[in-house]
Amino acid sequence: MRWRVARVVGDDFAKPWYQFFNSLLQDSAYEMLPKPCFEVYLNNGAEDGYWDIEMYVAVQPKHH
């Protein structure tokens, strides 16, 4: 499983996911698996004004 830590400012959760998938699509070594993606919240963004999140996506090495 591949993962990334991102900071979400305000409520713009889409931006880090787009960036994550763009980098994954450009990486020719891995392909996505048909499994759910999920986030782990590392802080309370309602209090801090930003969210630190871990983003998880299941991948496997591409077979060439």
Secondary structure, 3 states (H helix, E strand, C coil): CEEEEEEEECCCCHHHHHHHHHHHHHCCCEEECCCCCEEEECCCHHHHCEEEEEEEECEEECCC
